[in-house]
Amino acid sequence: MTWLNNYPGGLGALAAEIKAHLPNKLIREGLMNIAEKFASPDHIGPESAADFEELPSGDQRAILQRDAYEKTDYLLKAVEIRPVSGVNGLVNTMRESLE
């Protein structure tokens, strides 16, 4: 998740960059897939981030997973892919609108 930590201008700048591309159906679908993978700190997205860093079980791994989840959650909320209250309802609604 280093790229999220080091994006020029921070997560707000990244969100603005992504928002410019939201009219593209493939971008929205990709973000919805990311939302599913990062639905909680224990989902495959944050776990994969910890695996990439080759962290064994323990506090450091748990911290990285939580950080990966929280930053991704912030980003998805900022681009309005994930509602403030949760992921599943909006992802399903958006998927239906794409069909």
Buried (B, 14 or more C-beta within 10 A) or exposed (E): BEEBEEBEEEBEEBBEEBEEEEEEEEBBEEBBEBBBBBBEBEBEBBBBBBEEBEBEEEEEBBEBBBBBBBBBBBBBBBBBBBBEEEBEEBBEEBBEEEE
